[in-house]
Amino acid sequence: MQEKTLLYTAHIPVRWGDMDSYGHVNNTLYIQYLEEARVAWFESLGIAMNNVPHGPVVLQTLHTYLRPVVHPATVVIQLYAGALGRSSLVVEHRLGTLETPDTPYGEGHCKLVWIDHDSNRPIPVPDTLRRLLTQSR
């Protein structure tokens, strides 16, 4: 992933129950960690996620698993601005741990589409978010 402007960093403690029979965090939990980071980022911008007339929905998620995360650990997810369309945006991510900050554990992106929840149709990305993402390039 090329160097981009950092949008947000989330720290998520790994729970013992997040591990699977292979002794590392189950692959499905990474997607949940990424979701938590995105929601926290949106909320830090004042973008509500619950009971609102419009907001982002996930169109595509890609995560490349580079190394397994093992409990105890704190996952560090860094979010970066990716491609920006009329009604869509890409949020790129890097995943590491607090314990070994120079070791990459994963990377990827999530493509989101902004929709009107009543009509279930795409609408333009809000101007305030568009300005932030454009400045981050």
Secondary structure as UniProt FT lines:
FT   STRAND          6..13
FT   HELIX           16..18
FT   TURN            21..22
FT   HELIX           27..44
FT   TURN            45..46
FT   STRAND          54..65
FT   STRAND          74..84
FT   STRAND          88..97
FT   TURN            101..102
FT   STRAND          106..116
FT   TURN            117..120
FT   STRAND          121..122
FT   HELIX           127..135
//
